[in-house]
Amino acid sequence: MTFDEIFDFIIPNREETIKRFSGNLELLEKFVRKFPQDENWVSLKKAYETGDWSNMEMIAHTLKGYAGNIGFKKLFDECSEIVRLIRSGETDKAKEVLPKAIEAGVEIEGYIAKLD
């Protein structure tokens, strides 16, 4: 598959995201392709697997920024909710949202894996 073929599946707001990258689709694609190796995405998955919440607010906050800039709306929304809940002292509820963030990121990884 080409980047254009997966674009709308992983980045729902095409025009806004392209504008954020000053129309440079090659640069955007480069950042999208790097997502599976992003240290915060890797850390989020590890925290999910191990149950280590010691740095979850920072990890989710940083990943939220990455996802927002790239246009990964589902991942952005779930990370935003995790951060909000942790900051309001609702860690148990944040733990319920984490699987949704993982699911959103895994979906993105699946589409990236289909790229030529």
Backbone torsions as a table, in degrees:
resi	resn	phi	psi	omega
1	MET	NA	154.2	176.4
2	THR	-94.7	164.5	178.0
3	PHE	-59.4	-41.2	-179.6
4	ASP	-62.3	-34.5	-179.2
5	GLU	-69.7	-30.2	-179.8
6	ILE	-96.3	-12.6	-172.1
7	PHE	-47.9	-57.3	-173.9
8	ASP	-68.0	-20.6	177.4
9	PHE	-74.0	-35.3	-175.2
10	ILE	-105.6	-19.7	-178.5
11	ILE	-131.2	91.2	-172.8
12	PRO	-67.9	-25.8	-178.6
13	ASN	-106.3	78.9	-174.0
14	ARG	-54.8	-55.0	-173.2
15	GLU	-62.5	-44.4	-179.3
16	GLU	-62.4	-42.9	-178.4
17	THR	-68.4	-42.8	178.3
18	ILE	-62.2	-39.4	178.0
19	LYS	-62.6	-41.7	180.0
20	ARG	-60.1	-29.2	178.4
21	PHE	-98.7	19.8	178.1
22	SER	52.3	35.2	177.4
23	GLY	78.2	3.5	-176.5
24	ASN	-87.8	89.3	-178.4
25	LEU	-67.5	-31.3	178.4
26	GLU	-63.8	-40.6	178.0
27	LEU	-66.6	-43.6	177.7
28	LEU	-59.5	-46.3	179.5
29	GLU	-61.0	-39.0	178.4
30	LYS	-59.0	-45.4	179.8
31	PHE	-68.0	-38.7	178.3
32	VAL	-62.5	-46.3	-178.6
33	ARG	-63.1	-26.7	-179.5
34	LYS	-81.0	-11.8	-174.9
35	PHE	-52.1	-47.5	-176.5
36	PRO	-58.6	-24.1	179.8
37	GLN	-99.0	-1.1	-178.6
38	ASP	-57.8	130.2	-174.3
39	GLU	-61.9	-31.8	179.4
40	ASN	-75.8	-34.6	174.8
41	TRP	-65.4	-45.0	177.9
42	VAL	-61.2	-42.7	179.2
43	SER	-65.0	-38.8	178.5
44	LEU	-63.1	-45.0	178.8
45	LYS	-63.3	-41.1	179.7
46	LYS	-64.5	-44.0	178.5
47	ALA	-61.3	-38.1	177.7
48	TYR	-63.0	-44.6	-177.6
49	GLU	-69.7	-37.4	-174.4
50	THR	-96.7	-16.5	-177.2
51	GLY	77.8	15.4	-179.5
52	ASP	-83.4	110.0	-177.8
53	TRP	-104.6	12.3	-174.1
54	SER	-61.8	-32.7	-179.3
55	ASN	-120.2	18.1	-172.7
56	MET	-59.3	-41.3	-178.8
57	GLU	-60.1	-46.7	-179.4
58	MET	-65.8	-43.2	180.0
59	ILE	-62.5	-50.4	-178.4
60	ALA	-64.4	-38.0	179.8
61	HIS	-65.3	-45.6	-180.0
62	THR	-66.0	-43.0	179.0
63	LEU	-65.9	-34.2	175.9
64	LYS	-58.5	-44.7	178.9
65	GLY	-63.5	-43.8	178.2
66	TYR	-61.0	-50.4	-178.4
67	ALA	-61.9	-39.9	179.2
68	GLY	-64.4	-41.9	179.7
69	ASN	-67.6	-37.4	-179.0
70	ILE	-79.2	-25.1	-179.5
71	GLY	97.7	17.2	176.5
72	PHE	-78.6	81.0	-169.7
73	LYS	-60.0	-46.9	-178.5
74	LYS	-60.2	-46.1	-179.3
75	LEU	-65.5	-41.4	177.1
76	PHE	-57.9	-48.5	-178.2
77	ASP	-62.0	-43.3	-178.4
78	GLU	-69.3	-41.3	177.9
79	CYS	-65.7	-38.1	177.2
80	SER	-60.3	-42.5	-179.9
81	GLU	-67.0	-39.9	177.2
82	ILE	-59.8	-47.7	-179.8
83	VAL	-61.3	-46.1	-179.4
84	ARG	-59.2	-45.5	-178.0
85	LEU	-67.0	-42.8	178.2
86	ILE	-61.7	-45.5	-178.6
87	ARG	-65.5	-24.8	178.2
88	SER	-95.0	9.3	176.0
89	GLY	80.4	16.0	-177.7
90	GLU	-106.1	59.0	-176.5
91	THR	-61.5	-37.5	179.5
92	ASP	-61.0	-40.0	177.7
93	LYS	-69.4	-36.8	177.8
94	ALA	-61.5	-37.0	178.5
95	LYS	-64.8	-27.0	177.1
96	GLU	-75.8	-25.9	-178.8
97	VAL	-84.7	-28.4	-176.3
98	LEU	-52.0	-44.1	178.3
99	PRO	-59.0	-30.8	178.0
100	LYS	-69.3	-37.4	176.8
101	ALA	-66.3	-43.0	178.4
102	ILE	-61.7	-44.2	179.2
103	GLU	-59.9	-42.8	179.2
104	ALA	-63.4	-43.4	179.8
105	GLY	-68.1	-39.5	178.3
106	VAL	-64.0	-37.5	176.5
107	GLU	-61.5	-43.9	177.6
108	ILE	-61.1	-46.7	178.1
109	GLU	-57.7	-38.6	179.1
110	GLY	-61.8	-43.0	178.1
111	TYR	-68.5	-39.6	178.9
112	ILE	-62.2	-37.8	179.7
113	ALA	-63.5	-22.4	-180.0
114	LYS	-84.6	-7.2	-178.2
115	LEU	-67.8	145.0	177.2
116	ASP	-68.7	NA	NA
